[in-house]
Amino acid sequence: MLKNEKIYVAGHRGLVGGAIVRALNDRGYTNIITRTHKELDLLNQKAVFDFFASEKPDYVFLAAAHVGGIGANSIYPADFLYKNMVIGFNVVESARLNGVKKLMNLGSTCIYPKMAEQPIKEEALLTGSLEPTNDAYALAKISVIKLCTAYNKQFGTNYLSVMPTNLYGLGDNYELQGSHVFPAMIRKFHEAKETGKDVVHLWGDGSPLREFLYAGDLADAVVYLMENKNASDLRTPTGDFVNVGTGKECTIAQLAETVRDVVYADVASSGRTCKMEWDSSKPNGTPRKLCDVTRLNALGWKAKVDVKEGVEISYDDFLHGDVRK
C-alpha cells in the first residue's frame, strides 16, 4: 500500500476499526476514509454501492460488525445473523464492483466447531457443530469468509480474511448487558471497589479456557498482512484466511483474578479486595478455544502484549478514556 492511496476502514469507531486507524496513522498513511453509521448505513445496499462508486477506495479493512457477548447473542440471534451477513456481503460486493485492490475481512474464531481439536487449526472450519450460544454470529462470519474466497477464485480478487481470538483494548464496550467477558470484568471489579462491595458475581464456573488478544496487536497484524501478503499466502483447503492470536490461554477464573489484582492495586496496601462468586446456572460457552497460530508466525508476525499488560492498559483506558456507558 502506498502512503497516499485511499484506504477505507469500515467500522472505525469500534474496538478493532479504531485500532486499525491508529495503526495506519502510526505508519504514515495519509488518505484514510471513514464514515459513521449515521453517514453510511452498511445494511443499506444502495447506500454502500453509491459510496464505493463515489469514493473508489484502493484498499478496504472490513471491521464493521454487530457484536456482543453470550447474553446478547442468545437473546438476539436474528440480529447477529442478518446484520453481519448483510454488512459483509454489501461491502465485499461493492469492493469487487469498484476494483478495490485488496480487502481485509475481519472474522472471529467463533467460526470453529465447539469441540474442535485444540489448538484450533484453520482446517477445522466446518468440521463439526458450532457453539449454540453464538452460532448465528459464527454463521454470518463463515459466510463472508467463504464469499471472499469464492470471489478470489471466480473473479481473481485479492481478499484476505483473519480470524482473531477474543479481543479487548482501547475504546472497548464496558456496558454490562452487551459487552464481552474482559471489559465486563473490568467494570464489575471497578464498581465493587468504588462502592465497597465485598463480592463480585460472575457467569459460569470459571473453568473455560480462553485466549485473549489486544486489539492493538490485531491491528498491527492486519496492516502487516495487507502490506506484505496476498490472499494466496493465506490459502488453506477451507478458505483464504489465517488465525490471529497469541497462542497462549488462561481460564476465565485466572483472568478474573488478574483483573481484580490490577483494579485493586492502588488499595492493595490497605488489604482491600473482594471475593468472586460464580453463577453456574449461566452458560460457560465453549470449554476451550485456543488458536493455532503456527501459520501466522510463519508469515512473519507474533503478538506482543500479554494479558496482565493488556488488563493494565484497558483499565487505564476505562478510567481516563471516553469509554464508559
C-alpha angles and dihedrals in degrees: 000000000000115000094243098043117116113262122186117202110195111204097021093161094058129089094264099034092050091051091050092052090051091048092050092048091049089055093051102255107157107184106062117155122204136171130191120228089255091055095044126016105204090200089065106085096195092049091051093046091049092048093053092045090052101040100034097200117203095210133023133201108196102205098139114115145145102247142176145138132274093286096052093043091052095049100040108031094146091057092050094048099042101039097046094046094048094046091051096044093047094051097042094048091046089051091053094048092051101044101250107186097217136358130198114206117199113214133162138243088241084087089081126091116273092240098037116152111267132271088036116235123202089248090068092078112124094000095117148001120307126239103273095219092066106016093120093057091043093052091053092050092047090052093054092048090051091046091054091048092048091050090051089053099042103032103024093242123158103230118156127193130199128196109211121192124230108327136208137159147101115005095013123165109260096176104125098219097054108023132102124253097266099056092034090059092049091054095044094051093043092052091047090053093047095047097038096243113163096204134053118197117218134185123256125357100294095246103111115107116228139179117218126202126194109236091227089060091050091051090050090051097050094046089049091052093047091051097044113019141055132212089261090061090059097044120135131163088264099047149305099292144101136208119250118201146107098263088230130104143190135185119261087245091056090049090051091052091050092049092047091050093051095044093047095040094104092055099034093104089063091053094246117151139123140238126244124229119192122213104213091184087074119080121266094203119210111002094226135002118178124158123228100226096179093115094047092049089049088054088061107263135108133174119255109189119077125206098262093050089045092054090050092051092046096047091050088051090049090053099043108019127083092254111107118102 
